[in-house]
């Protein structure tokens, strides 16, 4: 279980105990509800052990979920040119940890957005609160300067929070955990057009396991 999940577990446990101790049928019902929410947090913030096979020839999925859009865009911040974007929707039943799609150095970090639209809303990727994480591997032969990838953690409508666990200029290994989003969300990954796409809309993907693109 991810450590941040224990904060929610403790919160719901306290509320559950308060209602149980207060007595009365209605308080008992509320106590049961908060107890069930506590149990759900153990499930939601699970951190399953995964065996990650590093491969410099592929780009791995940064998140668990379902691919719901793929398009070509201009990406001026990290890739600085034409890029493909793969949007992944995370339901409350998906593991919500994010992982590094490639090995490299954290080259860019920024926080944008002010809204908390539903994760699958068409404007969520632009208007919602989000963390932008650029990763650069200068050793991969994908053009001058190597390969740069941009990952966006996009907060959803419920908990309205995403945590980033890496810092600028930090080295990361492919498949390493880099952050988590709370209760329903979206993760976008941008990579150069020359990378061969390996997924389609509707595909289920797994962080650190599913190959998003081939170099």
C-alpha positions as CSV (number, residue, x, y, z in Angstrom):
1,X,0.0,0.0,0.0
2,X,1.3,3.5,-0.9
3,X,2.2,5.5,2.3
4,X,-0.2,8.4,1.4
5,X,-3.1,6.0,1.7
6,X,-2.6,5.6,5.4
7,X,-3.7,9.2,5.9
8,X,-7.1,8.4,4.4
9,X,-7.3,5.1,6.3
10,X,-6.7,6.9,9.6
11,X,-9.2,9.7,8.8
12,X,-12.0,7.3,7.9
13,X,-11.2,5.1,10.9
14,X,-11.5,8.1,13.3
15,X,-14.8,9.1,11.8
16,X,-16.1,5.6,12.0
17,X,-15.2,5.2,15.6
18,X,-16.8,8.6,16.5
19,X,-20.1,7.5,15.0
20,X,-20.0,4.0,16.5
21,X,-19.3,5.5,20.0
22,X,-22.0,8.1,19.6
23,X,-24.7,5.4,19.5
24,X,-28.0,5.5,17.8
25,X,-29.2,3.8,14.6
26,X,-28.3,6.7,12.2
27,X,-24.8,7.1,13.8
28,X,-24.3,3.3,13.4
29,X,-25.1,3.6,9.6
30,X,-22.6,6.4,9.2
31,X,-20.1,4.4,11.2
32,X,-20.5,1.5,8.8
33,X,-20.2,3.8,5.8
34,X,-16.9,5.3,7.0
35,X,-15.6,1.9,7.9
36,X,-16.3,0.7,4.4
37,X,-14.5,3.8,3.0
38,X,-11.5,2.9,5.2
39,X,-11.5,-0.6,3.7
40,X,-11.8,0.8,0.2
41,X,-8.7,2.9,0.8
42,X,-6.6,-0.2,1.4
43,X,-7.7,-1.4,-2.0
44,X,-7.4,1.9,-3.8
45,X,-4.0,2.8,-2.6
46,X,-2.6,-0.6,-3.2
47,X,1.0,-0.8,-4.5
48,X,1.4,-4.2,-6.1
49,X,4.9,-5.6,-6.6
50,X,5.9,-5.6,-10.3
51,X,8.9,-7.0,-12.0
52,X,10.0,-4.3,-14.4
53,X,12.2,-5.3,-17.3
54,X,14.3,-2.3,-18.4
55,X,14.4,-2.0,-22.2
56,X,15.9,1.2,-23.8
57,X,14.2,0.3,-27.0
58,X,10.6,0.9,-25.7
59,X,8.5,3.5,-23.9
60,X,6.5,1.9,-21.1
61,X,3.1,3.1,-19.9
62,X,3.3,5.6,-17.0
63,X,-0.1,4.5,-15.6
64,X,-2.7,1.8,-15.2
65,X,-5.9,2.5,-17.0
66,X,-7.6,2.6,-20.4
67,X,-6.4,4.5,-23.4
68,X,-9.2,6.8,-24.5
69,X,-7.5,9.2,-27.0
70,X,-4.5,9.2,-29.2
71,X,-3.6,12.3,-31.3
72,X,-0.8,14.3,-32.9
73,X,0.0,17.7,-31.3
74,X,2.7,20.4,-31.0
75,X,4.5,20.0,-27.6
76,X,6.7,23.1,-27.0
77,X,7.9,22.6,-23.4
78,X,9.8,19.3,-23.4
79,X,9.7,17.6,-26.8
80,X,9.7,21.0,-28.6
81,X,8.1,19.8,-31.8
82,X,5.5,17.5,-33.1
83,X,4.5,14.7,-30.8
84,X,2.0,12.0,-30.2
85,X,-0.1,12.1,-27.1
86,X,-1.7,9.0,-25.5
87,X,-4.4,9.8,-22.9
88,X,-5.0,7.2,-20.2
89,X,-8.2,7.3,-18.0
90,X,-7.8,5.9,-14.5
91,X,-11.0,4.7,-12.8
92,X,-11.2,4.3,-9.0
93,X,-10.5,0.6,-9.6
94,X,-7.1,1.1,-11.2
95,X,-3.8,1.3,-9.4
96,X,-3.0,5.0,-9.2
97,X,0.8,5.0,-9.0
98,X,2.7,6.5,-11.9
99,X,6.0,5.1,-13.2
100,X,8.8,6.5,-15.3
101,X,8.3,5.4,-19.0
102,X,12.0,5.6,-19.8
103,X,15.2,5.9,-17.8
104,X,16.8,9.3,-17.8
105,X,17.0,12.6,-15.9
106,X,14.0,14.7,-14.8
107,X,14.5,17.6,-17.1
108,X,11.3,19.6,-16.5
109,X,8.8,20.0,-13.7
110,X,5.8,22.4,-13.6
111,X,2.4,22.7,-12.1
112,X,-0.5,24.1,-14.2
113,X,-4.3,24.4,-14.2
114,X,-6.9,25.6,-11.7
115,X,-10.0,23.4,-12.4
116,X,-11.1,20.0,-11.2
117,X,-13.2,18.7,-14.1
118,X,-14.1,15.0,-14.3
119,X,-11.0,13.1,-15.4
120,X,-12.5,12.1,-18.8
121,X,-13.7,15.6,-19.6
122,X,-12.3,16.9,-22.9
123,X,-10.9,20.0,-21.2
124,X,-9.4,18.2,-18.2
125,X,-6.0,17.9,-19.8
126,X,-5.8,21.7,-20.2
127,X,-7.7,23.2,-17.3
128,X,-7.4,20.8,-14.4
129,X,-4.6,21.0,-11.8
130,X,-1.8,18.9,-13.1
131,X,1.9,18.1,-12.7
132,X,4.1,18.1,-15.8
133,X,7.2,15.9,-15.7
134,X,9.8,15.9,-18.4
135,X,12.2,13.0,-18.6
136,X,15.2,13.1,-20.9
137,X,17.6,10.3,-21.9
138,X,20.5,11.8,-23.8
139,X,21.9,8.4,-24.7
140,X,19.1,7.0,-26.9
141,X,19.7,7.2,-30.6
142,X,16.4,8.9,-31.5
143,X,17.7,12.2,-32.9
144,X,20.0,15.0,-31.7
145,X,20.0,15.2,-27.9
146,X,18.4,11.8,-27.3
147,X,14.8,11.1,-26.3
148,X,12.5,13.4,-24.3
149,X,9.2,12.3,-22.8
150,X,6.5,14.4,-21.1
151,X,4.1,12.9,-18.5
152,X,1.1,14.7,-17.1
153,X,-0.5,13.8,-13.8
154,X,-4.0,15.3,-14.0
155,X,-6.1,15.6,-10.9
156,X,-9.8,14.5,-10.9
157,X,-13.0,15.8,-9.4
158,X,-13.0,13.8,-6.1
159,X,-9.8,14.2,-4.1
160,X,-8.4,17.0,-6.4
161,X,-4.8,16.1,-5.6
162,X,-1.8,14.5,-7.3
163,X,1.6,14.0,-5.6
164,X,4.9,14.1,-7.3
165,X,7.8,12.1,-5.8
166,X,10.7,13.2,-8.0
167,X,12.7,16.4,-8.3
168,X,14.3,18.4,-11.1
169,X,17.6,16.9,-12.3
170,X,17.0,13.6,-10.5
171,X,17.9,10.4,-12.3
172,X,15.1,7.9,-12.7
173,X,15.1,4.3,-13.8
174,X,12.5,3.0,-16.3
175,X,9.5,1.7,-14.3
176,X,10.5,3.6,-11.1
177,X,7.6,5.1,-9.1
178,X,7.4,8.8,-9.7
179,X,4.0,9.8,-8.1
180,X,0.4,9.1,-7.4
181,X,-3.0,10.6,-8.1
182,X,-5.9,10.5,-5.6
183,X,-9.3,8.9,-6.5
184,X,-9.9,8.9,-10.2
185,X,-7.8,10.8,-12.7
186,X,-6.0,11.0,-16.1
187,X,-2.4,10.6,-17.1
188,X,-1.1,11.8,-20.5
189,X,2.1,10.8,-22.1
190,X,3.8,12.8,-25.0
191,X,6.6,11.4,-27.1
192,X,8.2,12.3,-30.5
193,X,6.4,11.3,-33.6
194,X,9.2,9.1,-34.7
195,X,8.4,6.6,-31.9
196,X,6.3,3.8,-33.2
197,X,3.0,3.7,-31.4
198,X,2.2,0.3,-29.9
199,X,-1.3,0.8,-28.4
200,X,-4.8,1.7,-29.6
201,X,-7.8,3.5,-28.2
202,X,-9.6,1.2,-25.8
203,X,-6.5,-0.8,-24.8
204,X,-6.0,-1.5,-21.1
205,X,-2.5,-0.5,-20.0
206,X,-0.3,-1.3,-17.0
207,X,2.3,1.0,-15.6
208,X,5.8,-0.2,-16.1
209,X,4.6,-3.2,-18.1
210,X,2.7,-2.2,-21.2
211,X,4.8,-1.0,-24.1
212,X,3.3,2.3,-25.3
213,X,5.8,2.9,-28.1
214,X,8.9,1.3,-29.7
215,X,12.0,3.3,-30.4
